[in-house]
Amino acid sequence: MATLVIYKKAFLKYAPITTYSAGIVLSGQEVKALRNKLGSLDGAHIVVRGREAFVVSMTIPPYQIANAPKNYDPEQPRKLLLTKKEIGELSNAESKKGLTIVPFEVYTSGRNLKMKISIVRGKDKADRREDLKKRDATREIARLLKNQ
């Protein structure tokens, strides 16, 4: 399992509640671009419409610009492959106030590309500061233990 694209700021902005693994419907050139780590999840989120889930605002540039189709949109919505039960859970979470569905990373599972998505609650400024303090404290402890 190799991580291809990761949304680093998501760990700082959001507190994950439930995590899912979903397949993504992509074209061949999009798969090649993601395998070369050319995608971006910044600002991406998941929407549930009907009985289908889509990732919106995920950017995948064309693999070869000269050979890309004329009507190719790098930020087009892409369908996610989930079970009916998972889509129902995501739909319920989307309707609740304060919850969002965010993609955290795109990774390989065998020869397939998958996306790790989570139902999240946004962190406020105090929670972010607390997380940064914890991270700095663990780094300091690790540094002290290494020097002994």
LOLODREN-334869 format. One record per residue (C-alpha): residue number from 1; x, y, z. Coordinates in steps of 0.02 Angstrom, whole numbers, plus 50000, padded with zeros to 5 digits. Example, Ala and Ser with C-alpha at 12.3 -4.5 7.8 and 13.67 -1.06 7.14 Angstrom:
BEGIN
<r><num>1</num><xx>50615</xx><yy>49775</yy><zz>50390</zz></r>
<r><num>2</num><xx>50684</xx><yy>49947</yy><zz>50357</zz></r>
***
This chain:
BEGIN
<r><num>1</num><xx>50000</xx><yy>50000</yy><zz>50000</zz></r>
<r><num>2</num><xx>50087</xx><yy>50156</yy><zz>49938</zz></r>
<r><num>3</num><xx>50017</xx><yy>50329</yy><zz>49970</zz></r>
<r><num>4</num><xx>50009</xx><yy>50431</yy><zz>49811</zz></r>
<r><num>5</num><xx>49922</xx><yy>50593</yy><zz>49861</zz></r>
<r><num>6</num><xx>49890</xx><yy>50656</yy><zz>50038</zz></r>
<r><num>7</num><xx>49791</xx><yy>50804</yy><zz>50107</zz></r>
<r><num>8</num><xx>49912</xx><yy>50858</yy><zz>50245</zz></r>
<r><num>9</num><xx>49811</xx><yy>51007</yy><zz>50308</zz></r>
<r><num>10</num><xx>49660</xx><yy>50896</yy><zz>50340</zz></r>
<r><num>11</num><xx>49743</xx><yy>50824</yy><zz>50496</zz></r>
<r><num>12</num><xx>49763</xx><yy>50999</yy><zz>50565</zz></r>
<r><num>13</num><xx>49592</xx><yy>51066</yy><zz>50515</zz></r>
<r><num>14</num><xx>49480</xx><yy>50917</yy><zz>50555</zz></r>
<r><num>15</num><xx>49452</xx><yy>50785</yy><zz>50688</zz></r>
<r><num>16</num><xx>49405</xx><yy>50619</yy><zz>50605</zz></r>
<r><num>17</num><xx>49256</xx><yy>50523</yy><zz>50674</zz></r>
<r><num>18</num><xx>49235</xx><yy>50376</yy><zz>50554</zz></r>
<r><num>19</num><xx>49350</xx><yy>50321</yy><zz>50413</zz></r>
<r><num>20</num><xx>49307</xx><yy>50227</yy><zz>50253</zz></r>
<r><num>21</num><xx>49403</xx><yy>50159</yy><zz>50105</zz></r>
<r><num>22</num><xx>49325</xx><yy>50192</yy><zz>49935</zz></r>
<r><num>23</num><xx>49369</xx><yy>50151</yy><zz>49756</zz></r>
<r><num>24</num><xx>49373</xx><yy>50292</yy><zz>49628</zz></r>
<r><num>25</num><xx>49307</xx><yy>50292</yy><zz>49449</zz></r>
<r><num>26</num><xx>49448</xx><yy>50366</yy><zz>49342</zz></r>
<r><num>27</num><xx>49503</xx><yy>50371</yy><zz>49161</zz></r>
<r><num>28</num><xx>49668</xx><yy>50296</yy><zz>49107</zz></r>
<r><num>29</num><xx>49762</xx><yy>50460</yy><zz>49098</zz></r>
<r><num>30</num><xx>49700</xx><yy>50508</yy><zz>49273</zz></r>
<r><num>31</num><xx>49767</xx><yy>50344</yy><zz>49343</zz></r>
<r><num>32</num><xx>49937</xx><yy>50377</yy><zz>49262</zz></r>
<r><num>33</num><xx>49941</xx><yy>50554</yy><zz>49331</zz></r>
<r><num>34</num><xx>49899</xx><yy>50495</yy><zz>49508</zz></r>
<r><num>35</num><xx>50030</xx><yy>50357</yy><zz>49500</zz></r>
<r><num>36</num><xx>50156</xx><yy>50494</yy><zz>49460</zz></r>
<r><num>37</num><xx>50093</xx><yy>50590</yy><zz>49614</zz></r>
<r><num>38</num><xx>50020</xx><yy>50734</yy><zz>49512</zz></r>
<r><num>39</num><xx>49854</xx><yy>50753</yy><zz>49603</zz></r>
<r><num>40</num><xx>49796</xx><yy>50871</yy><zz>49739</zz></r>
<r><num>41</num><xx>49663</xx><yy>50850</yy><zz>49874</zz></r>
<r><num>42</num><xx>49672</xx><yy>51029</yy><zz>49939</zz></r>
<r><num>43</num><xx>49496</xx><yy>51092</yy><zz>49966</zz></r>
<r><num>44</num><xx>49415</xx><yy>50929</yy><zz>49909</zz></r>
<r><num>45</num><xx>49259</xx><yy>50861</yy><zz>49992</zz></r>
<r><num>46</num><xx>49132</xx><yy>50722</yy><zz>49966</zz></r>
<r><num>47</num><xx>48949</xx><yy>50749</yy><zz>49919</zz></r>
<r><num>48</num><xx>48812</xx><yy>50618</yy><zz>49916</zz></r>
<r><num>49</num><xx>48680</xx><yy>50640</yy><zz>49779</zz></r>
<r><num>50</num><xx>48544</xx><yy>50509</yy><zz>49768</zz></r>
<r><num>51</num><xx>48626</xx><yy>50342</yy><zz>49799</zz></r>
<r><num>52</num><xx>48799</xx><yy>50393</yy><zz>49738</zz></r>
<r><num>53</num><xx>48947</xx><yy>50480</yy><zz>49818</zz></r>
<r><num>54</num><xx>49062</xx><yy>50598</yy><zz>49723</zz></r>
<r><num>55</num><xx>49227</xx><yy>50683</yy><zz>49766</zz></r>
<r><num>56</num><xx>49220</xx><yy>50867</yy><zz>49717</zz></r>
<r><num>57</num><xx>49365</xx><yy>50991</yy><zz>49691</zz></r>
<r><num>58</num><xx>49498</xx><yy>50855</yy><zz>49681</zz></r>
<r><num>59</num><xx>49625</xx><yy>50912</yy><zz>49552</zz></r>
<r><num>60</num><xx>49706</xx><yy>50787</yy><zz>49433</zz></r>
<r><num>61</num><xx>49804</xx><yy>50873</yy><zz>49294</zz></r>
<r><num>62</num><xx>49818</xx><yy>50787</yy><zz>49125</zz></r>
<r><num>63</num><xx>49956</xx><yy>50657</yy><zz>49114</zz></r>
<r><num>64</num><xx>50016</xx><yy>50723</yy><zz>48946</zz></r>
<r><num>65</num><xx>49950</xx><yy>50897</yy><zz>48908</zz></r>
<r><num>66</num><xx>49971</xx><yy>50878</yy><zz>48720</zz></r>
<r><num>67</num><xx>49870</xx><yy>50716</yy><zz>48716</zz></r>
<r><num>68</num><xx>49733</xx><yy>50768</yy><zz>48838</zz></r>
<r><num>69</num><xx>49555</xx><yy>50778</yy><zz>48772</zz></r>
<r><num>70</num><xx>49500</xx><yy>50954</yy><zz>48726</zz></r>
<r><num>71</num><xx>49356</xx><yy>50952</yy><zz>48851</zz></r>
<r><num>72</num><xx>49457</xx><yy>50880</yy><zz>48997</zz></r>
<r><num>73</num><xx>49416</xx><yy>50964</yy><zz>49164</zz></r>
<r><num>74</num><xx>49548</xx><yy>50931</yy><zz>49300</zz></r>
<r><num>75</num><xx>49422</xx><yy>50967</yy><zz>49440</zz></r>
<r><num>76</num><xx>49274</xx><yy>50866</yy><zz>49375</zz></r>
<r><num>77</num><xx>49174</xx><yy>50768</yy><zz>49505</zz></r>
<r><num>78</num><xx>49230</xx><yy>50587</yy><zz>49517</zz></r>
<r><num>79</num><xx>49119</xx><yy>50445</yy><zz>49574</zz></r>
<r><num>80</num><xx>49166</xx><yy>50344</yy><zz>49728</zz></r>
<r><num>81</num><xx>49133</xx><yy>50158</yy><zz>49743</zz></r>
<r><num>82</num><xx>49054</xx><yy>50119</yy><zz>49912</zz></r>
<r><num>83</num><xx>48926</xx><yy>49997</yy><zz>49979</zz></r>
<r><num>84</num><xx>48744</xx><yy>50049</yy><zz>50001</zz></r>
<r><num>85</num><xx>48766</xx><yy>50045</yy><zz>50190</zz></r>
<r><num>86</num><xx>48918</xx><yy>50159</yy><zz>50184</zz></r>
<r><num>87</num><xx>48830</xx><yy>50281</yy><zz>50066</zz></r>
<r><num>88</num><xx>48683</xx><yy>50286</yy><zz>50187</zz></r>
<r><num>89</num><xx>48798</xx><yy>50325</yy><zz>50333</zz></r>
<r><num>90</num><xx>48884</xx><yy>50462</yy><zz>50233</zz></r>
<r><num>91</num><xx>48717</xx><yy>50535</yy><zz>50182</zz></r>
<r><num>92</num><xx>48659</xx><yy>50541</yy><zz>50364</zz></r>
<r><num>93</num><xx>48822</xx><yy>50623</yy><zz>50418</zz></r>
<r><num>94</num><xx>48811</xx><yy>50751</yy><zz>50277</zz></r>
<r><num>95</num><xx>48639</xx><yy>50805</yy><zz>50335</zz></r>
<r><num>96</num><xx>48696</xx><yy>50833</yy><zz>50516</zz></r>
<r><num>97</num><xx>48757</xx><yy>51006</yy><zz>50561</zz></r>
<r><num>98</num><xx>48944</xx><yy>51023</yy><zz>50595</zz></r>
<r><num>99</num><xx>48997</xx><yy>50865</yy><zz>50503</zz></r>
<r><num>100</num><xx>49087</xx><yy>50857</yy><zz>50337</zz></r>
<r><num>101</num><xx>49155</xx><yy>50716</yy><zz>50230</zz></r>
<r><num>102</num><xx>49336</xx><yy>50743</yy><zz>50178</zz></r>
<r><num>103</num><xx>49461</xx><yy>50638</yy><zz>50078</zz></r>
<r><num>104</num><xx>49624</xx><yy>50611</yy><zz>50172</zz></r>
<r><num>105</num><xx>49731</xx><yy>50516</yy><zz>50046</zz></r>
<r><num>106</num><xx>49737</xx><yy>50419</yy><zz>49883</zz></r>
<r><num>107</num><xx>49834</xx><yy>50256</yy><zz>49892</zz></r>
<r><num>108</num><xx>49863</xx><yy>50096</yy><zz>49795</zz></r>
<r><num>109</num><xx>49788</xx><yy>49931</yy><zz>49849</zz></r>
<r><num>110</num><xx>49864</xx><yy>49801</yy><zz>49736</zz></r>
<r><num>111</num><xx>49839</xx><yy>49873</yy><zz>49563</zz></r>
<r><num>112</num><xx>49686</xx><yy>49975</yy><zz>49613</zz></r>
<r><num>113</num><xx>49679</xx><yy>50156</yy><zz>49670</zz></r>
<r><num>114</num><xx>49579</xx><yy>50190</yy><zz>49827</zz></r>
<r><num>115</num><xx>49537</xx><yy>50343</yy><zz>49930</zz></r>
<r><num>116</num><xx>49531</xx><yy>50354</yy><zz>50119</zz></r>
<r><num>117</num><xx>49384</xx><yy>50465</yy><zz>50167</zz></r>
<r><num>118</num><xx>49322</xx><yy>50517</yy><zz>50338</zz></r>
<r><num>119</num><xx>49171</xx><yy>50595</yy><zz>50420</zz></r>
<r><num>120</num><xx>49250</xx><yy>50740</yy><zz>50514</zz></r>
<r><num>121</num><xx>49210</xx><yy>50881</yy><zz>50632</zz></r>
<r><num>122</num><xx>49304</xx><yy>51044</yy><zz>50610</zz></r>
<r><num>123</num><xx>49428</xx><yy>51093</yy><zz>50744</zz></r>
<r><num>124</num><xx>49424</xx><yy>51265</yy><zz>50822</zz></r>
<r><num>125</num><xx>49579</xx><yy>51370</yy><zz>50857</zz></r>
<r><num>126</num><xx>49604</xx><yy>51304</yy><zz>51034</zz></r>
<r><num>127</num><xx>49602</xx><yy>51122</yy><zz>50975</zz></r>
<r><num>128</num><xx>49729</xx><yy>51161</yy><zz>50839</zz></r>
<r><num>129</num><xx>49845</xx><yy>51245</yy><zz>50962</zz></r>
<r><num>130</num><xx>49828</xx><yy>51099</yy><zz>51081</zz></r>
<r><num>131</num><xx>49875</xx><yy>50976</yy><zz>50942</zz></r>
<r><num>132</num><xx>50028</xx><yy>51081</yy><zz>50896</zz></r>
<r><num>133</num><xx>50083</xx><yy>51085</yy><zz>51079</zz></r>
<r><num>134</num><xx>50067</xx><yy>50895</yy><zz>51093</zz></r>
<r><num>135</num><xx>50165</xx><yy>50870</yy><zz>50933</zz></r>
<r><num>136</num><xx>50304</xx><yy>50988</yy><zz>50991</zz></r>
<r><num>137</num><xx>50312</xx><yy>50901</yy><zz>51160</zz></r>
<r><num>138</num><xx>50329</xx><yy>50728</yy><zz>51082</zz></r>
<r><num>139</num><xx>50466</xx><yy>50793</yy><zz>50965</zz></r>
<r><num>140</num><xx>50560</xx><yy>50867</yy><zz>51113</zz></r>
<r><num>141</num><xx>50548</xx><yy>50704</yy><zz>51211</zz></r>
<r><num>142</num><xx>50607</xx><yy>50604</yy><zz>51061</zz></r>
<r><num>143</num><xx>50753</xx><yy>50725</yy><zz>51037</zz></r>
<r><num>144</num><xx>50805</xx><yy>50710</yy><zz>51220</zz></r>
<r><num>145</num><xx>50795</xx><yy>50521</yy><zz>51218</zz></r>
<r><num>146</num><xx>50898</xx><yy>50514</yy><zz>51059</zz></r>
<r><num>147</num><xx>51037</xx><yy>50621</yy><zz>51135</zz></r>
<r><num>148</num><xx>51056</xx><yy>50510</yy><zz>51289</zz></r>
***
